[in-house]
Amino acid sequence: MSLHKSKGLTAQMVVVAGCVEGLIPSGIKEDDPEQLRKVEEFRRLLYVAITRTKNILILSGAIQFARSDALQMGAQFTGKGNTVRTIASRFIGELGASAPPPIDGRDFLVEEA
């Protein structure tokens, strides 16, 4: 389901995929003052999504993409090759000191097995 549809619902586990700058928030051009409103709306939507869980919350994002895929999706990235490193969503850094440390997906799968 989309971030927009999560309001008022709860679930045992919530997964928010795509926590990459350019995807969450998406379509933001920093030089436009109207964009600040859009950033605040995305921040609110993410807050609603992460507060829907009763038990497990997973915020997921890819560390790298093929350059062509990153460009097509609008993801922000660094690097000059065919594979580029993504930039984590600004909202991840805003979660605060009480947020648990990130876990690499490969390590997460080992822990859960």
C-alpha positions in Angstrom: 0.0 0.0 0.0 1.2 3.6 -0.4 2.2 5.9 2.3 -1.0 7.9 1.6 -3.3 4.9 2.3 -1.7 3.9 5.7 -3.4 6.5 7.8 -5.7 5.0 10.4 -4.5 1.4 9.8 -2.1 -0.7 11.9 -0.2 -3.9 11.2 2.1 -6.3 13.0 4.9 -5.4 10.6 5.4 -2.3 8.5 8.0 -2.1 5.7 8.7 1.2 4.1 10.8 0.6 0.9 12.7 3.2 -1.0 14.1 5.3 1.8 16.4 6.9 -0.7 16.7 10.7 -1.3 14.8 11.5 -4.5 12.2 8.7 -3.8 11.2 9.7 -0.2 10.8 12.6 -0.6 10.4 12.5 -4.3 10.3 15.2 -7.0 11.8 17.9 -4.8 13.7 20.8 -6.4 15.5 22.6 -3.6 15.5 26.0 -5.4 11.7 26.3 -5.3 10.1 27.7 -2.1 6.9 25.7 -2.7 9.0 22.6 -2.3 9.3 23.1 1.4 5.6 22.3 1.7 6.2 19.1 -0.3 9.0 18.1 2.0 6.9 18.6 5.1 4.1 16.6 3.5 6.5 13.7 2.8 7.8 14.0 6.4 4.3 13.7 7.7 3.4 10.8 5.4 6.5 8.9 6.6 5.7 9.6 10.2 2.2 8.2 9.7 3.7 5.1 8.0 6.2 4.4 10.8 3.7 4.8 13.5 1.4 2.1 12.0 3.3 -0.8 13.3 2.5 -2.9 16.4 5.7 -4.9 16.4 8.3 -4.7 13.6 9.3 -1.7 11.5 11.6 -2.0 8.5 12.9 1.1 6.7 14.6 -0.1 3.6 16.6 1.4 0.8 19.1 0.3 -1.8 22.7 1.2 -1.3 23.4 1.2 -5.0 21.6 1.2 -8.3 22.5 1.0 -11.9 23.0 4.6 -13.0 20.2 4.3 -15.6 17.7 3.0 -13.0 18.6 5.7 -10.5 18.1 8.4 -13.2 14.8 6.9 -14.3 13.5 6.7 -10.7 14.8 10.2 -9.8 17.0 8.8 -7.0 19.9 11.0 -5.9 23.3 9.4 -6.1 27.0 9.8 -6.1 29.5 8.2 -8.4 30.3 8.3 -12.1 30.3 4.6 -13.1 27.5 2.4 -14.4 26.7 1.5 -10.8 26.2 4.4 -8.4 25.7 4.8 -4.6 22.4 6.1 -3.4 21.9 8.8 -0.7 19.8 7.8 2.2 16.6 9.8 2.7 17.0 12.9 4.7 14.3 11.6 7.0 16.4 8.7 8.2 18.9 11.1 9.8 16.0 12.9 11.5 14.8 9.9 13.4 17.1 10.9 16.3 19.5 9.3 18.7 17.0 6.7 20.0 16.7 5.2 16.5 18.4 1.8 16.3 21.5 1.5 14.2 21.1 0.4 10.5 21.5 -3.3 9.7 22.7 -4.4 6.3 20.0 -6.5 4.6 22.3 -9.5 4.4 23.0 -9.4 8.1 19.2 -8.9 8.8 18.4 -12.1 6.9 21.0 -14.0 8.9 19.7 -12.7 12.2 16.1 -13.7 11.3 17.0 -17.2 10.1 
